[in-house]
Amino acid sequence: QVQLVESGGGLVQAGGSLRLSCTVSGGTFSIYTMGWFRQAPGKEREFVSHISWRGSSTNYADSVKGRFTISRDNAKNTVYLQMSTLKPEDTAVYYCAVSNRPSTAARDYSYWGQGTQVTVSS
């Protein structure tokens, strides 16, 4: 069973940077795609980015393209989300998740972490 734990969230000033980590335990054999999603209070869970676990394919939401970078360290069983030029609208709980195929839809992800809060002050 795959278990995901996010870390690295916190409070940052607009224009600043933050790196989120998602560490996977319980085996990685069934992982095809790792995704990052976020959810602000009162809003739907929103796709942010995903990356192939074994290949190099990546995808980004238009709202974060050019500012966020997803990366992977298989030796550490960890996926990262480097967030730069942060804006107040980036404030949300950020979740990592596992899917068996590339997808921007939360419903296609089978395992989820507990989330980490990112707050960007203006």
C-alpha positions as CSV (number, residue, x, y, z in Angstrom):
1,Q,0.0,0.0,0.0
2,V,1.4,3.4,-1.0
3,Q,1.6,6.1,1.6
4,L,2.4,9.7,0.9
5,V,3.6,12.4,3.2
6,E,3.9,16.1,2.2
7,S,6.2,18.6,3.9
8,G,7.7,22.0,3.3
9,G,4.6,24.2,3.5
10,G,4.6,27.4,5.4
11,L,4.1,31.2,5.3
12,V,5.9,33.1,2.6
13,Q,5.8,36.7,1.3
14,A,4.5,37.3,-2.2
15,G,7.3,36.9,-4.7
16,G,9.1,34.4,-2.5
17,S,9.8,30.7,-3.1
18,L,9.0,27.5,-1.3
19,R,9.8,23.8,-2.0
20,L,7.3,21.1,-1.2
21,S,8.3,17.5,-0.8
22,C,6.3,14.3,-1.0
23,T,7.9,11.2,0.3
24,V,6.5,7.8,-0.8
25,S,6.6,4.7,1.4
26,G,5.0,1.2,1.1
27,G,6.4,0.4,-2.3
28,T,6.6,2.3,-5.6
29,F,5.9,-0.6,-8.0
30,S,2.4,0.6,-9.0
31,I,3.2,4.3,-9.4
32,Y,3.0,5.6,-13.0
33,T,2.2,9.3,-12.3
34,M,2.7,11.6,-9.3
35,G,0.6,14.7,-9.1
36,W,0.3,17.8,-7.1
37,F,-3.1,19.4,-6.4
38,R,-4.2,22.3,-4.3
39,Q,-7.3,23.3,-2.6
40,A,-8.2,26.7,-1.2
41,P,-11.0,27.2,1.3
42,G,-14.4,27.1,-0.4
43,K,-12.9,26.1,-3.7
44,E,-12.6,22.8,-5.7
45,R,-9.4,20.8,-5.6
46,E,-7.3,22.1,-8.5
47,F,-4.7,20.4,-10.6
48,V,-1.2,21.9,-10.3
49,S,1.3,19.5,-11.9
50,H,2.2,15.9,-12.6
51,I,5.3,13.9,-13.5
52,S,6.0,10.4,-14.8
53,W,7.5,8.2,-12.1
54,R,9.8,6.4,-14.5
55,G,10.1,8.8,-17.5
56,S,10.5,12.5,-17.9
57,S,7.0,13.6,-18.9
58,T,5.7,16.6,-16.9
59,N,2.6,18.8,-17.1
60,Y,1.5,22.0,-15.5
61,A,-1.6,24.0,-15.0
62,D,-1.6,27.3,-16.9
63,S,-1.8,29.2,-13.6
64,V,1.6,27.9,-12.4
65,K,3.5,27.3,-15.7
66,G,6.8,29.1,-15.6
67,R,6.7,29.6,-11.8
68,F,6.5,26.0,-10.5
69,T,8.7,23.1,-11.3
70,I,8.0,19.5,-10.5
71,S,10.9,17.1,-10.0
72,R,11.6,13.6,-8.8
73,D,14.3,11.8,-6.9
74,N,13.6,8.1,-7.2
75,A,16.5,7.1,-4.9
76,K,14.8,9.1,-2.1
77,N,11.2,8.1,-3.2
78,T,10.4,11.7,-3.2
79,V,8.7,14.2,-5.6
80,Y,9.2,17.9,-5.2
81,L,7.3,21.0,-6.2
82,Q,9.5,24.0,-6.4
83,M,7.3,27.1,-6.2
84,S,8.7,30.5,-7.2
85,T,7.3,34.0,-7.7
86,L,4.5,33.0,-5.3
87,K,1.3,34.9,-5.4
88,P,-1.5,35.3,-2.8
89,E,-3.7,33.2,-5.0
90,D,-1.3,30.3,-4.6
91,T,-2.5,30.0,-1.0
92,A,-4.0,26.6,-0.5
93,V,-3.4,23.2,1.0
94,Y,-1.2,21.3,-1.4
95,Y,-1.6,17.5,-1.8
96,C,0.5,14.9,-3.6
97,A,-1.2,11.9,-5.1
98,V,-0.6,8.8,-7.2
99,S,-2.3,7.8,-10.5
100,N,-1.9,4.9,-12.8
101,R,-1.9,7.2,-15.8
102,P,-1.2,10.8,-16.7
103,S,-4.2,12.9,-15.7
104,T,-5.2,16.3,-14.5
105,A,-8.4,15.0,-12.8
106,A,-8.3,14.3,-9.1
107,R,-10.7,11.4,-9.6
108,D,-8.0,9.5,-11.4
109,Y,-5.6,9.5,-8.4
110,S,-5.9,6.6,-6.0
111,Y,-3.6,7.6,-3.1
112,W,-3.3,11.0,-1.4
113,G,-1.1,12.6,1.2
114,Q,-2.5,14.5,4.1
115,G,-1.7,17.9,2.6
116,T,0.6,20.8,3.6
117,Q,-0.5,24.4,4.0
118,V,1.0,27.1,1.9
119,T,0.1,30.7,2.7
120,V,1.4,33.6,0.6
121,S,1.0,37.0,2.2
122,S,0.5,40.1,0.1
